[in-house]
């Protein structure tokens, strides 16, 4: 225990003897103090690049000053490994070319909770997944991509039968929902769609809209997970070892991709949206520009309230929430509810006369100008093929 200081005794030790009247003290006298560090003594001046001096403080500290402890670099935790007999759940990721979607990651988090620490999760994807172990997968099976849903279903079914796992989990998406329903129809196993919660005991829960009750099932063989219902939390890393599963190729089917008509996609599904606001006076010019760009036309709430644009074209929290790759805002100042509706857009291009508008601050690229001349210049360039 540190000894307690007595300020009166310390003061008395500095008192000068003799002298009448006013008391005198010598505060410069030696006392028990911590040794003072000389920063010049601990610094070495070395020549640096371009002749500029460089300070080097890497040598030993001055006497009496304890050296700072050197912390060892943090070691990565060892991944958890399970035997093949402990594998329980097969998670099928949606087809794609890039990294896993947030919905796929939520499926892995749900499967990890369901399997518990002692159980194993197998991820099936049509592309390599470098961080499969960090996301909670114990095994990774990479299958060739299939354009036809029936061919993809036959390949996944063959992998499931080969691994002989009791459960399969898919995202409740266009591809995942179709796959899960095909599996349920073929195998005649228990199917639970759009699960919103998964427990460690395998209890599945989903809400019944408008009735205030929940539907509960236990240990269904085929499950789809609703989007944005499971939180993805950092877990202890798993092995994520890639394995090969030998299955027969499905029946070859001819497929052909048909591109959607330019600008005909719904706002919620469009990748490119051009929206007009109160700063656009010529709506015919705006529609011509949106058609030339191949963008789905949208509008702010003010234009929809005035009847100048249909209500279905309204963008914002009170209209349609977008997840577009590119959003072109023409003459839109950026009300809070409108900014909430475009929070999921990857790139925002704003055209506005107000440099301090909220939409200009939100934009990745901003043009501070009147929307009319900018639209005419863009349309002229598009018509010339530039």
C-alpha positions in Angstrom: 0.0 0.0 0.0 1.4 3.4 -0.9 2.3 5.4 2.3 0.0 8.4 3.0 1.5 11.8 2.6 1.5 14.3 5.5 1.4 17.8 3.9 2.1 19.5 7.3 5.3 17.5 7.9 6.5 18.2 4.3 5.8 21.9 4.8 7.7 21.9 8.1 10.7 20.2 6.5 11.1 23.2 4.1 10.9 25.8 6.9 14.0 28.0 7.4 15.3 28.2 10.9 15.6 31.5 12.7 14.1 34.8 11.8 11.2 36.5 13.6 7.9 37.5 12.2 7.1 36.2 8.7 7.8 32.5 8.2 10.2 31.6 5.3 10.4 28.3 3.4 12.9 26.9 1.0 11.0 25.0 -1.7 14.1 24.3 -3.7 15.6 21.9 -1.2 15.9 18.3 -2.2 12.9 16.1 -1.5 11.8 12.6 -2.3 10.5 13.0 -5.8 10.2 10.8 -8.9 13.3 11.3 -11.1 12.6 13.7 -13.8 13.0 12.4 -17.4 15.3 14.4 -19.8 13.7 14.1 -23.2 16.9 15.4 -24.9 18.9 12.5 -23.3 16.5 9.9 -24.8 16.5 11.4 -28.3 19.1 10.7 -31.0 19.2 13.0 -34.0 19.9 11.1 -37.3 20.1 12.3 -40.8 16.9 11.7 -42.7 15.8 11.8 -46.4 16.6 15.0 -48.3 19.0 16.1 -45.5 16.1 16.6 -43.0 17.0 15.5 -39.4 15.0 12.6 -38.0 14.4 11.8 -34.3 15.2 8.3 -33.1 13.7 7.3 -29.7 14.2 3.6 -30.1 17.2 3.3 -27.7 17.0 2.5 -24.0 15.2 5.1 -21.8 17.0 7.2 -19.2 17.9 5.7 -15.9 15.2 5.5 -13.3 12.4 5.5 -16.0 10.8 2.2 -16.5 10.6 1.1 -20.1 7.1 0.7 -21.6 6.1 -2.9 -21.9 6.3 -4.3 -25.4 3.0 -6.0 -26.2 3.1 -9.1 -28.3 1.1 -9.0 -31.5 -2.4 -10.4 -31.0 -2.6 -13.9 -32.3 -5.5 -15.0 -34.5 -7.8 -17.4 -32.6 -7.6 -21.0 -33.8 -10.6 -21.9 -36.0 -13.1 -24.3 -34.5 -13.0 -27.7 -36.3 -15.8 -30.3 -36.3 -15.9 -33.8 -37.6 -18.0 -34.8 -40.6 -20.4 -36.6 -38.4 -21.3 -33.3 -36.6 -22.5 -31.6 -39.8 -26.2 -30.7 -39.6 -27.3 -27.8 -41.8 -26.8 -27.1 -45.5 -26.9 -23.4 -46.4 -27.4 -22.5 -50.1 -26.3 -19.1 -51.1 -28.0 -17.1 -53.9 -26.3 -17.2 -57.3 -24.0 -14.4 -58.0 -20.5 -13.4 -59.1 -19.3 -11.2 -56.2 -19.1 -11.8 -52.4 -22.1 -13.1 -50.5 -25.1 -10.9 -50.2 -26.2 -9.6 -46.7 -29.2 -12.1 -46.9 -26.7 -15.0 -47.4 -24.7 -13.8 -44.4 -27.9 -13.7 -42.3 -28.6 -17.3 -43.4 -25.2 -18.4 -42.2 -25.7 -16.5 -38.9 -29.1 -18.3 -38.4 -27.6 -21.7 -39.3 -24.7 -21.1 -36.9 -27.2 -20.3 -34.1 -29.2 -23.4 -35.0 -26.3 -25.8 -35.2 -24.8 -24.4 -31.9 -21.0 -24.6 -31.3 -20.8 -28.3 -31.5 -22.7 -28.6 -34.8 -21.4 -28.1 -38.3 -22.7 -25.9 -41.2 -22.0 -26.5 -44.9 -22.2 -23.6 -47.3 -23.0 -24.3 -51.0 -22.2 -21.5 -53.4 -21.6 -21.1 -57.1 -18.3 -19.2 -56.6 -15.4 -19.4 -54.1 -16.0 -17.7 -50.8 -12.8 -16.6 -49.2 -14.3 -15.7 -45.8 -16.6 -18.7 -45.4 -15.0 -19.7 -42.1 -15.2 -16.3 -40.6 -18.9 -16.2 -41.6 -19.6 -19.4 -39.7 -19.2 -22.2 -42.3 -17.4 -25.4 -41.4 -17.3 -26.7 -45.0 -17.6 -25.0 -48.4 -19.0 -26.8 -51.5 -18.5 -24.9 -54.7 -20.9 -26.0 -57.5 -20.9 -24.8 -61.1 -23.3 -21.9 -61.8 -26.6 -22.9 -63.5 -28.7 -20.5 -65.4 -31.9 -22.7 -65.4 -33.6 -23.0 -62.0 -34.4 -26.6 -62.6 -30.8 -27.5 -63.3 -29.7 -25.6 -60.1 -32.3 -27.5 -58.1 -31.1 -30.9 -59.4 -27.5 -30.1 -58.5 -28.3 -28.8 -55.0 -30.6 -31.8 -54.4 -27.7 -34.2 -55.4 -25.3 -32.4 -53.0 -27.9 -32.6 -50.2 -28.5 -36.3 -50.8 -24.7 -37.0 -51.0 -24.0 -35.2 -47.7 -27.1 -36.6 -46.0 -27.7 -33.6 -43.7 -31.0 -33.3 -41.9 -31.7 -29.6 -42.7 -31.3 -27.2 -45.6 -31.6 -23.4 -45.2 -32.1 -20.9 -48.1 -32.8 -17.2 -48.2 -36.4 -16.2 -48.9 -35.5 -14.5 -52.2 -36.4 -15.1 -55.8 -33.8 -17.8 -56.3 -33.7 -19.2 -52.8 -37.5 -19.3 -52.4 -37.9 -21.1 -55.8 -35.2 -23.7 -54.8 -36.7 -24.4 -51.4 -40.2 -25.0 -52.8 -38.8 -27.3 -55.5 -37.0 -29.3 -52.8 -40.2 -29.5 -50.7 -42.2 -30.7 -53.7 -39.7 -33.3 -54.7 -38.7 -34.7 -51.3 -42.1 -34.3 -49.5 -40.3 -33.1 -46.4 -41.5 -30.5 -43.8 -41.1 -27.0 -45.2 -41.2 -23.7 -43.2 -41.1 -20.5 -45.3 -39.9 -17.0 -44.3 -38.7 -17.8 -40.8 -38.0 -14.7 -38.8 -36.3 -16.3 -35.7 -34.3 -19.5 -35.1 -33.3 -20.9 -31.7 -30.5 -23.2 -30.7 -33.1 -26.0 -30.3 -34.3 -25.6 -33.9 -37.5 -23.7 -33.1 -38.6 -21.6 -36.0 -40.9 -18.6 -35.7 -42.7 -16.3 -38.1 -45.4 -13.7 -37.6 -48.8 -13.9 -39.1 -49.6 -10.5 -40.7 -52.6 -8.8 -39.4 -53.5 -11.4 -36.8 -51.1 -10.6 -33.9 -49.9 -14.2 -33.5 -46.8 -16.3 -34.4 -46.5 -19.6 -36.2 -44.0 -21.9 -34.6 -42.4 -25.1 -35.9 -39.7 -27.3 -34.6 -36.9 -28.8 -36.7 -38.3 -28.5 -40.2 -36.2 -30.1 -42.9 -36.4 -27.3 -45.4 -36.4 -23.7 -44.2 -36.2 -20.2 -45.9 -35.2 -17.2 -43.9 -36.8 -13.8 -44.2 -34.6 -10.9 -45.0 -33.2 -8.6 -42.3 -34.5 -10.6 -39.4 -31.3 -12.2 -38.0 -28.4 -10.0 -36.8 -25.0 -10.9 -38.1 -22.6 -10.9 -35.1 -18.9 -11.7 -35.1 -18.5 -15.3 -34.1 -15.5 -17.5 -33.4 -13.9 -18.5 -36.7 -14.7 -21.8 -38.1 -12.7 -24.0 -40.4 -14.4 -23.2 -43.7 -12.6 -26.0 -45.5 -13.5 -26.5 -49.1 -14.6 -30.0 -50.0 -15.6 -31.7 -53.3 -18.8 -33.6 -53.6 -19.0 -35.8 -56.7 -22.5 -35.6 -58.2 -23.8 -36.3 -61.6 -24.4 -33.3 -63.9 -28.0 -32.3 -64.3 -29.9 -32.5 -67.6 -28.8 -29.8 -70.0 -31.4 -27.2 -70.6 -31.3 -24.3 -73.1 -31.6 -20.9 -71.5 -31.7 -17.4 -72.8 -31.5 -14.2 -70.9 -34.0 -11.5 -71.8 -33.1 -8.0 -70.8 -35.9 -5.9 -69.3 -37.2 -3.0 -71.2 -35.2 0.1 -70.5 -36.9 2.2 -67.8 -39.8 -0.3 -67.4 -38.6 -1.8 -64.1 -40.4 -0.9 -60.9 -38.8 1.7 -58.8 -38.0 -0.7 -55.9 -36.2 -3.1 -58.4 -34.5 -0.5 -60.7 -30.8 -0.2 -60.8 -30.9 3.3 -62.4 -33.4 5.9 -61.3 -33.8 9.5 -62.6 -36.0 11.6 -60.4 -37.4 15.1 -60.9 -38.1 17.6 -58.2 -39.6 21.1 -57.8 -36.6 22.5 -59.7 -37.7 20.8 -63.0 -40.1 23.0 -65.0 -40.2 20.9 -68.2 -41.4 17.4 -67.3 -41.6 16.4 -71.0 -37.9 17.1 -71.3 -37.3 15.1 -68.1 -39.2 12.1 -69.5 -37.3 12.2 -72.7 -34.0 12.3 -70.8 -35.0 9.3 -68.6 -36.0 7.3 -71.6 -32.7 8.1 -73.4 -30.7 7.2 -70.3 -32.7 4.0 -69.8 -33.6 5.0 -66.3 -36.8 4.4 -64.4 -38.4 7.8 -63.8 -39.2 9.0 -60.3 -40.3 12.2 -58.6 -40.2 14.0 -55.3 -43.2 14.2 -53.0 -44.0 17.8 -54.1 -44.5 16.9 -57.7 -46.7 13.9 -56.8 -48.8 16.0 -54.4 -49.3 18.5 -57.2 -50.5 15.8 -59.5 -47.6 16.4 -62.0 -46.3 12.9 -61.5 -48.0 9.6 -60.6 -48.0 8.6 -56.9 -46.3 5.4 -57.9 -43.2 7.4 -58.9 -42.7 9.0 -55.5 -39.3 8.4 -54.0 -38.8 8.6 -50.2 -39.8 7.1 -46.9 -43.4 7.9 -47.6 -43.1 6.5 -51.2 -40.7 3.9 -52.6 -37.4 3.1 -50.9 -34.7 2.6 -53.5 -31.7 0.2 -53.6 -30.4 1.5 -57.0 -26.8 1.5 -58.2 -27.2 5.0 -59.5 -29.7 7.7 -58.6 -29.9 11.0 -60.6 -31.7 13.8 -58.7 -32.7 16.7 -60.8 -33.9 19.8 -59.0 -34.4 18.0 -55.7 -33.4 19.8 -52.5 -33.4 16.7 -50.3 -36.1 16.6 -47.6 -35.3 14.2 -44.8 -37.9 11.7 -45.9 -36.5 11.7 -49.4 -33.0 11.1 -48.2 -34.2 8.2 -46.1 -35.7 6.7 -49.3 -32.3 6.8 -51.2 -30.1 5.7 -48.3 -29.5 2.4 -50.0 -28.4 3.9 -53.3 -24.8 3.3 -54.1 -24.1 6.4 -56.3 -26.1 9.6 -56.2 -25.7 12.4 -58.8 -27.4 15.7 -57.9 -28.2 18.7 -60.1 -29.3 21.7 -58.1 -28.8 25.5 -58.0 -28.3 25.5 -54.2 -24.7 24.6 -53.2 -25.8 24.0 -49.7 -28.8 21.7 -50.4 -29.0 18.4 -48.5 -29.1 16.5 -51.7 -25.8 18.1 -52.9 -24.2 17.1 -49.6 -25.5 13.5 -50.0 -24.4 13.2 -53.6 -21.3 11.4 -54.8 -21.2 13.9 -57.8 -23.0 17.2 -57.8 -23.6 19.8 -60.5 -24.5 23.2 -59.2 -26.6 24.5 -62.0 -30.2 24.8 -63.2 -31.7 21.4 -64.1 -33.2 22.6 -67.4 -30.0 23.4 -69.3 -28.2 20.4 -67.9 -31.0 18.1 -69.1 -30.9 19.6 -72.6 -27.1 19.3 -72.8 -27.3 15.6 -71.6 -30.1 14.8 -74.1 -28.2 16.4 -76.9 -25.1 14.3 -76.1 -27.1 11.1 -75.9 -28.8 11.8 -79.2 -25.3 12.2 -80.8 -24.3 8.9 -79.3 -21.7 10.4 -76.9 
